[in-house]
Amino acid sequence: AWAIPLAVLGLPAILAFFYAFATIFARLFWSNGLGRILALGLGFGLAEWARSFLLTGFPWNMIGYAAMPVPLLMQSVNLFGMIGISAMSVVAFASPALLAGGVYARTGLALAAALIAFHIGFGWWQLNSSSAQADEENKPVIVRIIQPSIRQDLKWDQYERRNIFETYITMTEAPALGNNGTPDYVIWPETSVPYILSQNPEVLARIDQALQPGQTLLAGVVREEKDSQTGSLRYYNSITVINDLGQITDSFDKVHLVPFGEYLPLEGLLRSVGLQEIAEMPGGFTAGQYRHSLTITSADEMKELSVLPLICYEAIFPDELEYRGKQASVMVNVTNDAWYGNTPGPYQHMRQAQLRAVEQGMPMIRAANNGISAVVDSYGRIISHLKLNEIGVLDTAIPPKRALLLGKSAGGRESGVILILLLAAVILCRNNKKSV
């Protein structure tokens, strides 16, 4: 209950300071004509950059997402990065204000038209060049996504845990859908296993029975670890790889935890006044040390899968996807969006995960407790999905990875170039009384 006012009022109030900074910055560099539009774009670009890391970072719904509602309009992020797209979006969106400025309208609207034309044209070219690559793929790798839509008020109920676990088992054992054959991999969403695996070996034995020969399970779990020096227990929000013998072969621990949700900032002070994190773990979760790929080999050695794991809102951070280990061919995002209820939240979360697929040039497999689960190709196109609150499974071939035009995903460097160019233009306009 105490978290409700923080989420509904406190978080927007804090985030509002970033946009206040954007307008204050723009006002400091204000000038007539196009200069003020460029200053506004620069201010919002800097604000989006700042909120991607300050106070642990929360780049939810950057302005640039408004310019990328469909795959055709998503491809430019590979050139300019999310911050760059956000800054240029403000310039394009605000340019019609110049209609009230007489002589400056022509230049400003021409710039906006050029940005929009390039945005659409580049997207069209990228999507039309994608068909040849997809036709060259070999035998497909099939993944099964489980979406049980467990109610949030039941998820941690100790009297419901057996029913919840058996729901996952039943959906895992369901016959293959379509003509794809037996799935090679099964994905369960975030914190799907309602038991601590190290304390319950019978759970792994039951998973062993459910998996068919050669199948591998990637499950969202709470992982327990004992500190060798202090003897205290630590808990991690993890993705664990379990083979068809019921053996844990690898794990990834969530690196970027949710403040107040999974851990308590200023823990000593806030606990002294009676606050605690929302996660029902003693002392909350511990953050993983670094992101690394998970490499899984099925019985068919031709179907080795190298995965870049993302847990929950880690998928909204475009500049935090560097990882160690073998080069990944697919991203797996496990999440539990039941927290949002029937709000725009799950749809916004899904859109941001979609953009990560485009940025990285990698398909995205998204397993969500109550939606929206989906398989997205490397161009942001949704291959198949389950709707919000729908109960079901998806059996889908994993789309291929693609080569990016710049050889890597655009990020801070490319966005920085956009911001520097905007700054130069703003200074030029400010120093020129006949601003264009």
PETAGI-V9838 format. One record per helix or strand. SS is the DSSP state (helix for helix, strand for strand). FROM is the first residue (numbers start at 1). LEN is the number of residues. Records with the same first field share a line. If there is no record, write none. Layout:
SS->FROM-LEN, FROM-LEN
This chain:
helix->2-27, 34-17, 54-3, 63-5, 71-3, 77-25, 103-26, 131-5, 152-4, 161-13, 197-3, 201-10, 267-6, 301-3, 312-5, 337-4, 345-16, 412-20
strand->142-6, 185-3, 216-11, 233-10, 248-6, 259-1, 263-1, 292-5, 305-7, 324-1, 330-6, 363-6, 373-4, 382-5, 392-6
